[in-house]
Amino acid sequence: MAKALQAKGLREEDLLPISYTLLKGRHHFSQRCAIVVKDLEDAVHQLQRIAAGEKPSGLFEGKVPRDFKGQKTIQEYADGLLAKCREDQAERDKYRETLGALADFYCQGYELEWDLLFGQSKPRKVRSPGYPFAREHYWVKPSEETYEMPEPLRMEEARWYVPDEVQPVELPEVSRNMELGALTAAAVEHLKKLLKEVAGIPGGRLEDDASFEELGLDSLMIASLNKKVEIWVGGLDATLFYKYNNVKALAAYLAEAYKDAVAAQAGLQVPASAERLPAGKTASVSARPAQSAIRPAARAVPDARARTDIAIIGVAGRYPKAETLDQFWRNLLEGKDCIEEIPPGRWKLEGFFEPNRTEAVKKGLSYSKWGGFLDRIEYFDPLFFNISPLEAMYMDPQERLFLEIAWSCMEDAGYTRESLQRDGYGNQIGVFAGATFNNYQLFMAEAAIRAGKPAYMAPSQTFSIANRVSYIMNFTGPSLTVDTACSSSLYAVHLACESIRNGQSRMAIAGGVNLSLHPSKYITLSQGQFSASDGRRRAFSEGGTGYVPAEAVGAVFLKPLQEAVKDNDFIYGVIKGTAVSHAGRTNGYTVPSPVSQSLAIETALQQSGIHPRTVSCIEAHGTGTSLGDPIEIKGLTDVFGKYTEETGYCSISSVKSNIGHAEAAAGIAQLTKVLLQLKHRTLVKNVMHGDRA
């Protein structure tokens, strides 16, 4: 945070919107800290001290217990402080003391209505660092190391029963006053071991009072855990795991109801007369109560017909050699070529690469060994999203990456799941994700072949890329993964805009993801003669021989412009018109049509009400081929020539010259480049790999 404050060249007046964004536009965790500062310089200084391990006087820290309720009198006192805090601003020392008290209450876990701190006019939301996801390795393992997925519950086993009695284990009698705490602790440790077997959650990452839902256990995993516990202690009520829905509560119940079995497993001794609780009786341990849904505030849905312009209020993404959008912008500004040889960690070039194009096609090999690649695609933070590590291992990395980017996009817009409901948007938010390759399943097939298995599990499906986001975010608007090949992410944006305009969605997240996971992709591209021979993407340059694949993931958060203005959102840009078309039948299945492209361009311009002569910049597809680029230029000039005879007034470029062709995520990469140029008020030069354009 300190680096971000220094790097952005902020002014003193920016501190207020930064504070507002952090308080209102970020998800608040159980581990909390707050700091009271005098000004921007003091904020940077104090944050640097904290990063160095110091604890300045204005720092408040705390961990909110899961069952925190707080005291009514303290909550009322905190509410009173907030209500009159603005009156104290004239007295600097008193105001600082009030802010310190509020920071302390926040760190304890009290819910505070921070809007009162800022008065009637809400400060604008600003882009600030988001949640830094943990980087843990998840990939399909060799078959001999792969976890076994839970077996489905057979119908004859799907019954609810409790046996009449549990046979006591014969152990030497010891004091009947053994503390229940020792048995509970033993039960906790054994349950953690079983959970690791079922869901792959390491004991060190498992909180005893985290609900099974938070740990990502689905119904099959619960059934599998039930079986393992039954083998341990005896028959169980099938509803037990919903009544005691965390390790701590379940362990306390088992320690009291099944003392003998728990003690035997732990090597402890209990009195032989220990009895199990009657079937209808439960242990005196309170299960974690289900959280009540937040009721959205009453807010009239705007007339869909009036919502023509769509505001982009959040942007997030990762691109070759750019973990952040700030780095992506620096690469664009410097004209950096981000293409590289296939990293050694992906696959070996031996037996894969053949430099002679003709020989490569003949032998079924790849004549290309270049691409744009993302770092650490095998890393993920599953427990942050309440996903079990076992499930994470089988999830397509594209699904995992898009989920993280969708979260970052929502943070960038200054919203949380809770605030969207409180602000009256409810859950009517759509998710549209572009994706086209699904090669992760091939690793599962290879693992099955190595193990000599005739069949294999393939849970990695592209539909889940969008649906996972909707599930995690609790969004109930349309949710779909779009596969229209290279136009997938732009088509996703188009569908999102249409969904908002026709009232199906109040807001939407749209984007795309694309990874080159398996060598078969490069083999396929070489067989079809799509790949460039020298690893250079010559968009609108002479000598193009094909394209270079690239990895990317990006998303935008969309909202009706009139509502974005009303809510004081940060607006990156405005979408005024979108249109789509298909080439129909041409001279080849992959050959585009200038007529069809012209139709889409002209329709979008007519929708937007923008005269072509006023357009000063076009971020084009730029395939970098001798056929595709001229067709695209022809489609543009045919439309623009209808409205003006002037030339040389509009620049044209393609981000593919920098990062390669991101295929399903190509469109979101192009849109993001345009938005960054608008933000920085700078047009970046097109990287030219040829001698002539």
GIKA-V736159 format. One record per backbone hydrogen bond with DSSP energy under -1.0 kcal/mol. NH is the residue of the N-H (numbers start at 1). CO is the residue of the C=O. E is the energy in kcal/mol with one decimal. If there is no record, write none. Layout:
nh;co;e
NH;CO;E
NH;CO;E
This chain:
nh;co;e
5;1;-2.4
6;2;-1.7
7;3;-2.7
8;4;-1.6
14;11;-1.6
15;12;-1.5
18;14;-1.7
19;15;-2.4
20;16;-2.4
21;17;-2.6
22;18;-2.2
23;19;-2.1
24;20;-3.0
25;21;-2.2
32;62;-3.2
34;60;-2.5
36;58;-1.7
43;39;-2.2
44;40;-2.2
45;41;-2.3
46;42;-2.9
47;43;-2.4
48;44;-2.2
49;45;-1.9
50;46;-2.2
51;47;-2.4
52;48;-1.4
53;50;-1.8
54;49;-2.6
59;56;-1.7
60;34;-3.0
62;32;-2.0
64;30;-2.8
68;65;-1.7
75;71;-2.5
76;72;-2.4
77;73;-2.1
78;74;-2.7
79;75;-2.4
80;76;-2.0
81;77;-2.1
82;78;-2.2
83;79;-2.1
84;80;-1.6
88;85;-1.2
91;88;-1.0
95;91;-2.7
96;92;-2.4
97;93;-2.1
98;94;-2.2
99;95;-2.6
100;96;-2.1
101;97;-2.0
102;98;-2.3
103;99;-2.5
104;100;-2.1
105;101;-2.3
106;102;-2.4
107;103;-2.1
108;104;-1.3
109;105;-1.2
110;105;-2.2
114;112;-1.5
116;113;-1.6
117;114;-1.7
118;115;-1.3
133;131;-1.1
136;380;-1.4
138;378;-3.3
145;142;-2.3
157;154;-1.3
159;157;-2.4
184;180;-2.5
185;181;-2.5
186;182;-1.9
187;183;-2.6
188;184;-2.5
189;185;-2.0
190;186;-2.1
191;187;-2.6
192;188;-2.1
193;189;-1.7
194;190;-2.3
195;191;-2.7
196;192;-1.9
197;193;-1.6
198;194;-2.2
199;195;-3.3
200;196;-1.2
205;202;-1.7
206;203;-1.1
210;207;-1.7
212;245;-2.3
215;211;-1.6
216;213;-1.4
217;212;-2.3
222;218;-2.4
223;219;-2.2
224;220;-2.2
225;221;-2.8
226;222;-2.6
227;223;-2.0
228;224;-2.0
229;225;-2.4
230;226;-2.3
231;227;-2.2
232;228;-1.2
233;229;-3.1
234;230;-1.9
240;237;-2.1
242;239;-1.5
243;239;-1.4
244;240;-2.9
248;208;-3.0
250;246;-2.5
251;247;-2.8
252;248;-2.0
253;249;-1.9
254;250;-2.7
255;251;-2.6
256;252;-1.3
257;253;-3.1
258;254;-2.7
262;258;-2.2
263;259;-2.8
264;260;-2.7
265;261;-2.0
266;262;-1.7
268;263;-2.9
274;271;-1.7
281;278;-1.6
285;283;-2.2
306;303;-1.3
307;304;-1.0
308;306;-1.4
310;575;-2.5
311;559;-3.3
312;573;-2.7
313;557;-2.5
316;555;-2.0
318;553;-2.8
319;322;-2.4
322;319;-2.5
328;324;-1.9
329;325;-2.4
330;326;-2.0
331;327;-2.4
332;328;-2.0
333;329;-2.9
334;330;-2.2
336;331;-2.9
338;658;-3.0
340;371;-2.6
342;369;-2.3
346;343;-2.0
352;349;-2.2
353;349;-2.6
354;366;-2.9
360;356;-2.7
361;357;-1.9
362;358;-2.1
363;359;-2.6
365;360;-2.9
366;352;-2.8
371;340;-2.3
372;549;-2.0
379;376;-1.4
380;136;-2.1
385;382;-1.0
386;383;-1.0
387;382;-2.3
390;199;-3.3
392;388;-2.4
393;389;-1.7
399;396;-1.1
400;396;-1.7
401;397;-2.7
402;398;-2.3
403;399;-1.8
404;400;-1.9
405;401;-2.4
406;402;-2.6
407;403;-2.0
408;404;-2.4
409;405;-2.6
410;406;-2.0
411;407;-2.3
412;408;-2.6
413;409;-1.5
414;411;-1.4
415;410;-2.2
420;416;-2.0
421;417;-1.2
422;418;-2.5
423;419;-2.5
424;421;-1.5
425;420;-2.1
428;425;-1.2
429;427;-3.0
430;507;-2.4
431;478;-2.8
432;509;-2.6
433;480;-2.0
434;511;-2.3
435;482;-2.2
442;439;-1.5
443;440;-1.1
445;441;-2.0
446;442;-2.4
447;443;-2.0
448;444;-1.9
449;445;-2.2
450;446;-2.3
451;447;-1.5
452;449;-1.3
453;448;-3.0
464;461;-1.0
465;462;-1.7
467;463;-1.6
468;464;-2.4
470;466;-1.9
471;467;-2.3
472;468;-2.8
473;469;-2.8
475;470;-2.2
476;427;-3.5
477;429;-1.5
480;431;-2.1
482;433;-3.4
487;484;-1.5
488;485;-1.8
489;664;-1.2
491;487;-2.8
492;488;-2.1
493;489;-1.8
494;490;-2.4
495;491;-2.7
496;492;-2.1
497;493;-2.4
498;494;-2.4
499;495;-2.4
500;496;-1.9
501;497;-2.6
502;498;-2.3
504;499;-1.3
505;499;-2.0
506;428;-3.3
508;558;-1.8
509;430;-2.6
510;556;-2.3
511;432;-1.9
512;554;-2.1
513;434;-2.4
514;552;-2.5
521;518;-1.6
523;519;-2.0
524;520;-2.4
525;521;-2.3
526;522;-2.3
527;523;-2.4
528;524;-1.7
529;526;-1.4
530;525;-2.8
532;547;-1.8
539;537;-1.4
541;538;-1.6
542;692;-2.9
547;530;-2.8
550;661;-2.1
551;372;-2.1
552;514;-1.9
553;318;-2.0
554;512;-2.3
555;316;-2.4
556;510;-2.9
557;314;-2.4
558;508;-3.5
559;311;-1.9
561;309;-2.5
564;560;-2.2
565;561;-2.6
566;562;-1.7
567;563;-2.4
568;565;-1.1
569;564;-2.5
572;312;-2.9
575;310;-3.5
591;588;-1.5
597;593;-2.1
598;594;-2.3
599;595;-1.9
600;596;-1.8
601;597;-2.4
602;598;-2.8
603;599;-2.2
604;600;-2.1
605;601;-2.1
606;602;-2.4
607;603;-2.3
608;604;-2.0
609;605;-1.5
610;605;-1.2
614;611;-2.2
615;612;-1.5
618;651;-2.1
620;653;-2.8
629;625;-1.5
631;627;-1.5
632;628;-2.0
633;629;-2.5
634;630;-2.4
635;631;-2.2
636;632;-2.0
637;633;-2.8
638;634;-2.1
639;635;-1.1
640;636;-2.7
641;637;-2.4
642;639;-1.3
643;640;-1.2
644;640;-1.4
651;616;-2.2
653;618;-1.9
657;654;-1.4
658;655;-1.5
659;655;-2.1
660;656;-2.0
661;548;-3.3
665;662;-2.8
666;663;-2.2
669;665;-1.7
670;666;-2.0
671;667;-2.7
672;668;-2.2
673;669;-1.9
674;670;-2.0
675;671;-2.3
676;672;-2.4
677;673;-2.1
678;674;-2.2
679;675;-2.5
680;676;-2.4
682;677;-1.7
